[in-house]
Structures are given as C-alpha cells and as structure tokens.
Amino acid sequence: MLDNVTLDQMRTFIAAAEEGSFSAAGRKLKRAQSVVSQTLANLEAQLGVVLFDRSERYPKLTETGATLLVDARAVVQNMDAFKARAQSLYEGLEPELSVAVDVMYPMNKLTQAAGYCQDNFVHTPLRLYVEVLGGVAQLVLDGSCRLGIIGSLPVVQESLVAEPLGRIQFVTVVSPAHELASVEGLISDTELARHVQLILTDRTALSSGQNYGVMSPLMWRLSDLGSKRAFLKAGFGWGHMPLHMVEKDIAAGELVSIQLQSIPAAEMFMGMQWVYRKDLPPGPAARAFISQLLS
C-alpha cells in the first residue's frame, strides 16, 4: 500500500497542516472539503497511522503527523526540484542570463565571467542588477533574476538554494581628517559609538528589524556603496568597506584604515553565496557564469 502513496496526497496533507483546516486546504487547492477529507483518510489508511486528531472543531496534527509532515515537505520539495531541473534541461540554453549581484562583490570578477559567457554563449544576452542587502534575494524570489550573488544579507530564505562563493575582505576606514584617524592602537566600541557610522540601507523589507554590522547609535543610512565611499572620503563618518573598493584610496592617503578592538582584522571578511529558487535552477549559461566566478 505504501507504494501507492501519491504526491497529490502529500501536497494535500501539507496544505491541511499549514492552513489549519480541511476547508481552508480545499480553498487553497481549489477542491471541495469532502475531497480533501477523503484524500487524507485514504492516506492515513495506506500509511497505517493517524495524521490528524479530529476530536475538536479544527483538526490538529498528531505527534505522528507532525513527524511525517517534515518528511512530506522534503519529498515534495525534492520532487519539485527534480521536475524543475528536468524542465531546465528540456528547455536547453536560457534565452538570457539574468543575474542580481550584491554591491559588495568585486566587479572585476563579474566582468571576467561576463566576458567568458559573451564568447561562449553568443546568443544569451546578460541582464545584470547590482543591489544591496535584500535587493538581490528579492529579485531572485520574484523571478526577475534566475541567479543571485548574496553577501550583505546573511540570512537566506528557505525557498532559495544557497551555495558558497568565497569571501570578501573588509576594512574599517575614515577620512584622514576624521577624529578617529588620530587614535593610536585599537579603537573601542565605546569610542566608535561617539561618532557617526555610515551604513547601507535596504530598499526591501527582507532585512527589516536587522542592523548588520552596526556599532554606533549615530547612523547615516545610504542606499549605495558609491555614496558611502564618497561620504567617508568627505569625513562625514566611519564605516566598513570592501577592501578592493578602497585600496587605492588608502594608498593615496584619501582614506585611513582603523583597527577595532572588538573585530580583529583577521575576522573582517564577508562570506558570499550564489542563490537560485528551488523551482528555477540555473541553466547552462548561469552554471558557466558561476563556474568562472569559482575559478
């Protein structure tokens, strides 16, 4: 009997558990409540277990049901990924390569990967967005981009698959005219809190309530990294920057690197990840693009 369990039964099981009632599950699945009830009764009979306690007004998952719900979700997600990958292989080469990239990622690596794809995927145009924090994830989640490169948003949504893509070295900098530039040795958090910190702000709600890397109550929020760099050079505050973006400024004496007591220089790194939706895996051009970044 177990071999006769279907994906449809598991999807119905998941919907009933998530919606809290058979009628709500029916509305979600566009089926009559009686069909949902019968489907779940057949599933319980095939499995030989009780998934829902029906003794009260609304059905509640039994302990067994809660345990099997985890497995049912995994099976359905794996099957969705299997079908999506098969569809991707059936479709062949993507009509375009759409990529959302975190502003922190080195542009020279992107141009190298883009050049490779231009030479090897002549008929696949590139569409590139540069975003910060939740902007990259949002474009992938809503289907605007097939591929995302995330760094400044450390928490990745469950509907995305994330794989490592190296890390970026960071440095804390100020203008040479800034008060912090004259502090010798390690700078304490107390001292940092006395000065304005320049930070990036998220244009999406994905990082709402979160302040990553914020160490001062005095904050100026900027929407892009270019503005942040300009404001740092103008002496309006201190901030963390990718080293590759300010190396020349430091060498020219336009910015000064400062050392923090609470964050050793050896720990000033940001891990990068490449992400895609579970139901929209990368095609040949996207995989080649990522392969170039990894190499």
N, C-alpha and C positions, 0 to 999 in steps of 0.2 A: 504493500500500500504506500510505503514511503516514496517509492519511485514515481508515484502518480501525483505527488505534490507539485503544484504549478507556481510559476512566477506570479500569475494573477492572484492566486490565493495569498501569497506572501505580501503582495502590494496591498491587498485588502486588509490583511492583518495589520500592516504598518499604518495604514490610513485610520483604521478604527482606534488603534492605540494612540496615535497622535491627535486625532480630532476629539477623542473623549466620548464618542457615542457612535452607534451604528448608523443613525440617521445622518449625522454630520459627515461620516465617512462616505455614505451614499451620495450626499450632495457633492462632495469633493470628487468622487469617482464617476458622477453622473449616472448613478444606479439607484434602484429602489432599495429602501431599507431591508425589505424582505430578502432581496438578492444578497445583500451584504451578510445578513444573519445566516442565511443558508450556506453561503460560501465559507464562513468561519466555522459553522457547525461541521461541515464536511472536512475542513482542515483539521479540526480537533479530533474527529473520528479517525482520520488517516494517521495522525501522529500518536494517537492514544493518550493525549493529555488534555487538560482543561486550560485554555489560554485566558479566558475571561470569567470573572465572577459576576454572574447576572442576578444576584440576590437583591441588589438595590436598584434604584431608579436608573442609574447610569452604569454601564459595565465597567469593571475595573480589572486591570491586568492581574493575574495571579502571579505568584513568585516564579512559577514555571514560565508563564507568558512573558514576564519581564526579561528572563534569561534568554528565551528564544527570540525575542524582539531584536536583540543585539545581533544575533546570527542572521536573522532575516534581512536586516538592513545591509549587512555585509554582503550577503548573497545578491541582493538586488543591485547594490552599487557596483559589485564586480561584473554583473551581467550587463549593466548599463555601460560600463567602461569597455567591456568586450564588444558590444554592439557598436559603440561609438568608434572604436579603433577599426573594426571591420568596415564601417562606413567610410572612414577616412582613407583606408587602403583602396576601397572600391572607387572612391571619387578621384584618387590619384593626386596629382600636384595641386596645391592650393591656387585659387585664382589670384590671390595676393597674399603677401606676408605682412600681417598686421601685428605690431609689437608695441607694448606700453613699457616704458623704461623709467626706473627710478632716477631722479635727477643726480643722485649720488654716484651713479655708475660711470666709469671712465669713458668718455666719448671716443677716445682713440680705439678702444676695443670694439665699440659698436661700428665705427667706420670700417674697420678691417673685416668684421663679419659681414657687413653690408656689401663691401666690395667683392667678397667671395661669392655671395649669393647673386650679385649682379652678373658675375662672369659665368656662373654655373646654372642659374635659373633665370634665363633671359626674359622669359615671358611671365615672370612673377614679380610684379611691382611691390615696392616696400612702402608701407604706411607706418610711420613712427610717431609715437606720442611720448613726450617727456613729462613726467608727473612727480609728485612728492607724496609721501605717506600713503593715505588710502586711495589716491588717484589712480595708481597703477592697478590695484586689485579691483577697483570699481569698473574700469574699462574691460577687464577680463571677465568679471562677473556678469556684466550686462551684454556680453558678446560682441562688443565693439572691437576688441582685440583678441586674437587667438592665443597670444603669448604675452607673458608679463615678466619683468625683471624687478624683483622687490628687494628693498633693503631697509628703508626708513620706517616701514610698518612691520614690526617684528611678529605680530600675530596674524597668521594666515587663516582665512575662512575654511570651514570644513568642506565646502563644495569645490575647493581647489586642490590640485595636486602640486606639491612643492618639492623641488629638488635643489641641492646645494650648488652654488655657483661662485665659490671662492669668497674672499672677504676684502674689504676696502680699509686702508689705513686712514685714521683720522688724526687731527691735531687741533689743539685749542689755541686760538690766535686773537690778538688785539692790535690796534694801531700802535706804532712806537710812541705816539703822543699820549696814549691812554695811561691812566694811573697804574693799572696792573702791570704795564710793561716794565716798570721800575722796581717791582717787587722781586727780591732775590730769593732763590730756592723755591720750594713747593708752596703753592697757594692753597690756603684752607678754604673749606666750604663757607665758613663764616665771612671770610673776606670776599669771596665770589658773590655772595648774596647781597653785598653792599652796592653792586654795580649792575647795570642793565645787561641782560643776556639777550642776544639776538637769536631767535629761533624760527623755524619754518612752521607755517600753519597749514592745516589740512583743509582742502576745499570740499571734502566729502565728510560724511558722518561716521566713517568706519573706525576712526580713532577717537571718537567723541568721549570725553572724560579722561583721556590719557595724555600725559605730557612726557614724551620720551626724551631723556637727556636734559631735562630742565633742572637747574640747580640754583636758580635765583627767583625770588618773588617779583623782581623787576624785569618785565619781559617786553620786548618789542617783537611783534609777530610779522613775518614777511612771507610772501607767497612763492618766492622762487629763490634759488641759490645765487643767481647773479646779483640780485638786490642785496642779499645778505652779505656777499663779499664786498660790494661797494660800501655798504653801511659800516662794515668792520674797518675798512681802509679809511673811512671818514672819521673814525674814532667814536662812533655812537654807542659802542658796547663791545662785549666779548662774545665769542661763540666757537662751537665746534665746526670744523670744515674738513672735507676730504683732502688728504694731503696732496693728491695730484692736481687739485684746483688752485692751491695757494703756494706751491713750491717756489714758483718764480717770484711771487710777491714777497715771500720770506727772504729769498736770495737777494732781491733788490732792496730790502730794508723797508718795504711798504707795509709789511705785517711782521709781528713778532710772535714766536711760539712761546707759550707759557706752560708751566708744568703744574699739574693739580695734585694735591695731597691725596684725594680720595680715588683718583683714577690714574694708576701708573701708565706711563707712555706705552709700555708693552701690552696693555689691555685696550688701547684706543683703536679698536677695529670694529667694523660693521660687517656682519655676515650677509651675503647676498644669496638670493634664491630665484630660480626661474619657475614660474607657475603657469598652470593652464586648468581650465574647467574639466572635471571628470568626464563630462559628456561631450567635450570638444577637444580631444587630444591633438597634439601638433602633427602637421603633415610633413612631407619630405623637406620642403624648404625651411620650415621652422626648426626641424631637427638638425638640419645642416647649419643653420644660423647659431643655434645653441652649441653645436659641436665646435664651431670656430671660437666661440667665447671660452669654452672649456679648454681649448688647446692653447 
